[in-house]
Amino acid sequence: QVQLVESGGGLVQAGGSLRLSCAASGSIYSSNTMGWYRRAPGKQRELVATITSGAMTAYADSVKGRFTISRDNAKNTVYLQMNSLKPEDTAVYYCNYKRSFYNAWGQGTQVTVSS
């Protein structure tokens, strides 16, 4: 079992920045993929960004050039630096840990961007 605890959400004005963190604990394998997903009101959950343990990254087109995902393998922590935030980025952001067929999710952290 893997437990994920997110932090760093909040309220920010459009154009501002936030940094999300997700600390993983439990039975963590060195080879894994961690990432961030989000669910906006009335919409399905969507992928924001992922990063492998080898630091390969992938981003949704909507956040490319504005968001940066990174990780500290020694701390089992993944980060999401969000710059130039837009009102449409408002959502609950969820941390994800994936290895083979196993998936773990955090409880989510609210990000609200005001116009």
For each residue, the residues with C-beta under 8 A, 3 or more apart:
1: 26 27 104
2: 24 25 26 27 28 97 102 104
3: 24 25 26 104
4: 22 23 24 95 96 97 104 105 106 107
5: 22 23 25 106 107
6: 9 20 21 22 93 94 95 106 107 108 109
7: 20 21 22 23 109
8: 18 19 20 21 109
9: 6 18 20 93 109 110 111
10: 18 110 111 112
11: 112 113 114
12: 16 17 18 85 111 112 113 114
13: 16 113 114
14: 85 86 87 113 114 115
15: 84 85
16: 12 13 85 113
17: 12 81 82 83 84 85
18: 8 9 10 12 82 85 111
19: 8 79 80 81 82
20: 6 7 8 9 36 79 80 82 93 95 109 111
21: 6 7 8 77 78 79
22: 4 5 6 7 34 36 77 78 79 80 95 106
23: 4 5 7 75 76 77
24: 2 3 4 28 34 76 77 78 95 97 104
25: 2 3 5 28 76
26: 1 2 3
27: 1 2
28: 2 24 25 32 76 97
29: 32 99
30: 53 73
31: 53 99
32: 28 29 52 53 97 98 99
33: 50 51 52 53 97 98 99
34: 22 24 50 51 71 78 95 96 97 98
35: 47 48 49 50 51 69 78 95 96 98
36: 20 22 48 49 50 69 78 80 93 94 95 96
37: 45 46 47 48 93 94 96
38: 45 46 48 89 91 92 93 94 111
39: 43 44 45 46 91 92 94 108
40: 43 88 90 91
41: 90 91
42:
43: 39 40 46 91
44: 39
45: 37 38 39 94
46: 37 38 39 43 60
47: 35 37 50 58 60
48: 35 36 37 38 59 60 63 67 80 93
49: 35 36 57 58 59 60 63 67 69 80
50: 33 34 35 36 47 57 58 69 96
51: 33 34 35 55 56 57 58 69 70 71 78
52: 32 33 55 56 57
53: 30 31 32 33 71 73
54:
55: 51 52 71
56: 51 52
57: 49 50 51 52 69
58: 47 49 50 51
59: 48 49 63 64 67 69
60: 46 47 48 49 63 64
61: 64
62: 88
63: 48 49 59 60 66 67 82 89
64: 59 60 61 67
65:
66: 63 82 83 84 85
67: 48 49 59 63 64 80 81 82 83
68: 80 81 83
69: 35 36 49 50 51 57 59 78 79 80 81
70: 51 78 79 81
71: 34 51 53 55 77 78 79
72: 75 76 77 79
73: 30 53 76
74:
75: 23 72
76: 23 24 25 28 72 73
77: 21 22 23 24 71 72
78: 21 22 24 34 35 36 51 69 70 71 95
79: 19 20 21 22 69 70 71 72
80: 19 20 22 36 48 49 67 68 69 93
81: 17 19 67 68 69 70
82: 17 18 19 20 63 66 67 85 89 111
83: 17 66 67 68
84: 15 17 66
85: 12 14 15 16 17 18 66 82 89 111 113
86: 14 89 113
87: 14 90 113 114 115
88: 40 62 113
89: 38 63 82 85 86 111 113
90: 40 41 87 111 112 113
91: 38 39 40 41 43 111
92: 38 39 108 109 110 111
93: 6 9 20 36 37 38 48 80 108 109 110 111
94: 6 36 37 38 39 45 105 106 107 108
95: 4 6 20 22 24 34 35 36 78 105 106
96: 4 34 35 36 37 50 103 104 105 106
97: 2 4 24 28 32 33 34 102 103 104
98: 32 33 34 35 102 103 104
99: 29 31 32 33 102
100:
101:
102: 2 97 98 99
103: 96 97 98
104: 1 2 3 4 24 96 97 98
105: 4 94 95 96
106: 4 5 6 22 94 95 96 109
107: 4 5 6 94
108: 6 39 92 93 94
109: 6 7 8 9 20 92 93 106
110: 9 10 92 93
111: 9 10 12 18 20 38 82 85 89 90 91 92 93
112: 10 11 12 90
113: 11 12 13 14 16 85 86 87 88 89 90
114: 11 12 13 14 87
115: 14 87
